[in-house]
Amino acid sequence: MDDILKYKSANMSCKALLEVQALSCGYGKKEIIKDISFSVKEGAFLGVLGPNGAGKTTLFRALTKIIKPIQGTIFYKGEDIIGISVRQMAKEVAVLPQVLDIPFSFTVEEFVFLGRYSHLGGFKKPDKNDEAVLKRVMDETGVMDLRYRKINQLSIGERQRVIFAQALAQEPRLILLDEPVNHLDIRYQIEFMDLLRDLNINGLSVVIILHDLNLAAEYCKNLLLLNKGKIRVQGRAEEVLDYKIIEEVYNTLVVVEKNPISGKPYVLLVSKNSKKGA
């Protein structure tokens, strides 16, 4: 895609952009995430996996400052995120939660443009660059034809693409996504993930929570598998998506083969009652 947003900086390095150190967090006194550590380097495409209740959403809420750590620290570019203002974070980090209800009747164009506000001063008016970014991200996400529609009149899938466009309008350095393709059909899942990979190739660092192990294997450079609030394993898809590990963590039978097109691991579910030819 020739006009895709460029996220690479002149001094891009392999330093940690996001670093999680000895993090424990949860709700009240109950720990959900228990003493985990990992880092996200510039240009990373990290997929976070795990069964229901593993702590994926709790981790996402900690990374996005919705909840505070019980112990441990989350650093962004070496600074504790607790001390970084919301506006300053929004200039560099975009957040794409699971589909939200939007109570106000914005048009799609108005809603996407809200992503530019962190770049505008209190009295600064949008300029030609802001308008160009708006057009570009709406084209990229396929919502330009919806620009005059009211966002609360859209389907869930359409709304998710609009929220993605707003996140990209921030021109972030890092994007955090919580199960963004759950409400999309197969076509839009692939289009969404293809676009995300293109953006990653052009310098956008990505941390994405996914349920679909095969999408994760196909698109993510590295995977982190959570189980019961702890990191069970992290590494390349070939290392993480081992059938023994999957069966242990998900408590189900699987067969792991290679995708005949990409060569990436492909997980096949097996019913406990399956019989050949039955």
PEKANOR-V857427 format. One record per residue. N is the residue number from 1. SS is DSSP state (a for helix, b for strand, c for the rest). BURIAL is b if it has 9 or more other C-alpha atoms within 8 Angstrom, else e. Layout:
# PEKANOR-V857427
N_SS_BURIAL, N_SS_BURIAL
This chain:
# PEKANOR-V857427
1_c_e, 2_c_e, 3_c_e, 4_c_b, 5_c_b, 6_c_e, 7_c_b, 8_c_e, 9_c_e, 10_c_e, 11_c_e, 12_c_e, 13_c_e, 14_c_e, 15_c_e, 16_b_b, 17_b_b, 18_b_b, 19_b_b, 20_b_b, 21_b_b, 22_b_b, 23_b_b, 24_b_b, 25_b_b, 26_b_b, 27_b_e, 28_c_e, 29_c_e, 30_b_e, 31_b_b, 32_b_b, 33_b_b, 34_b_b, 35_b_b, 36_b_b, 37_b_b, 38_b_e, 39_b_b, 40_b_b, 41_b_b, 42_c_b, 43_c_b, 44_c_b, 45_b_b, 46_b_b, 47_b_b, 48_b_b, 49_b_b, 50_c_b, 51_c_b, 52_c_e, 53_c_e, 54_c_b, 55_c_b, 56_a_b, 57_a_e, 58_a_b, 59_a_b, 60_a_b, 61_a_b, 62_a_b, 63_a_e, 64_c_e, 65_c_b, 66_c_e, 67_c_b, 68_c_e, 69_c_b, 70_c_b, 71_b_e, 72_b_b, 73_b_b, 74_b_b, 75_b_b, 76_b_b, 77_c_e, 78_c_e, 79_b_e, 80_b_b, 81_a_b, 82_a_e, 83_a_e, 84_c_b, 85_c_e, 86_a_e, 87_a_e, 88_a_b, 89_a_b, 90_a_b, 91_a_b, 92_a_b, 93_b_b, 94_b_b, 95_b_b, 96_b_b, 97_c_b, 98_c_e, 99_c_e, 100_c_e, 101_c_e, 102_c_e, 103_c_e, 104_c_e, 105_c_e, 106_c_b, 107_b_b, 108_a_b, 109_a_b, 110_a_e, 111_a_b, 112_a_b, 113_a_b, 114_a_e, 115_a_b, 116_a_b, 117_a_e, 118_a_b, 119_a_e, 120_c_b, 121_c_e, 122_c_e, 123_c_e, 124_c_e, 125_c_e, 126_c_e, 127_c_e, 128_a_e, 129_a_e, 130_a_b, 131_a_b, 132_a_e, 133_a_b, 134_a_b, 135_a_b, 136_a_b, 137_a_b, 138_a_b, 139_a_b, 140_a_b, 141_c_b, 142_c_e, 143_c_b, 144_a_e, 145_a_e, 146_a_e, 147_c_b, 148_c_e, 149_c_b, 150_b_b, 151_a_b, 152_a_b, 153_a_e, 154_c_b, 155_c_e, 156_a_b, 157_a_b, 158_a_b, 159_a_b, 160_a_b, 161_a_b, 162_a_b, 163_a_b, 164_a_b, 165_a_b, 166_a_b, 167_a_b, 168_a_b, 169_a_b, 170_c_b, 171_c_b, 172_c_b, 173_c_b, 174_b_b, 175_b_b, 176_b_b, 177_b_b, 178_b_b, 179_c_b, 180_c_b, 181_c_e, 182_c_e, 183_c_e, 184_c_b, 185_c_e, 186_a_e, 187_a_e, 188_a_b, 189_a_b, 190_a_e, 191_a_e, 192_a_b, 193_a_b, 194_a_e, 195_a_b, 196_a_e, 197_a_b, 198_a_b, 199_a_b, 200_a_b, 201_a_e, 202_c_b, 203_c_b, 204_c_b, 205_b_b, 206_b_b, 207_b_b, 208_b_b, 209_b_b, 210_c_b, 211_c_e, 212_c_e, 213_a_b, 214_a_b, 215_a_e, 216_a_b, 217_a_b, 218_a_b, 219_a_b, 220_c_b, 221_c_b, 222_b_b, 223_b_b, 224_b_b, 225_b_b, 226_b_b, 227_b_b, 228_c_b, 229_c_b, 230_b_b, 231_b_b, 232_b_e, 233_b_e, 234_b_b, 235_b_b, 236_c_b, 237_a_b, 238_a_e, 239_a_e, 240_a_b, 241_c_b, 242_c_b, 243_a_b, 244_a_e, 245_a_b, 246_a_b, 247_a_b, 248_a_e, 249_a_b, 250_a_e, 251_c_e, 252_c_e, 253_b_b, 254_b_b, 255_b_b, 256_b_b, 257_b_e, 258_b_b, 259_c_b, 260_c_e, 261_c_e, 262_c_e, 263_c_e, 264_c_b, 265_b_b, 266_b_b, 267_b_b, 268_b_e, 269_b_e, 270_b_b, 271_c_e, 272_c_e, 273_c_e, 274_c_e, 275_c_e, 276_c_e, 277_c_e, 278_c_e
